[in-house]
Amino acid sequence: MAENGWYDDADVIREAARARRVARLGMSVVTGLFGAVVITAAALVLGVVLVGALALAYAMAVMN
């Protein structure tokens, strides 16, 4: 920062680059967490479907 309290051009460029890096890192973290949530939800749905299919198969086997 210059003596008069204003940013120099080099400082502005450096701060903008830093802000872009921080924003990119933040978006990467958010995207990763979202992906983890989606994969977890898909695994839970698949598990419920498989348990339901096994229960149906067992019920059909017992009926015969």
Residue pairs with C-beta under 8 A, 6 or more apart in sequence:
1 7
1 8
1 11
2 8
7 15
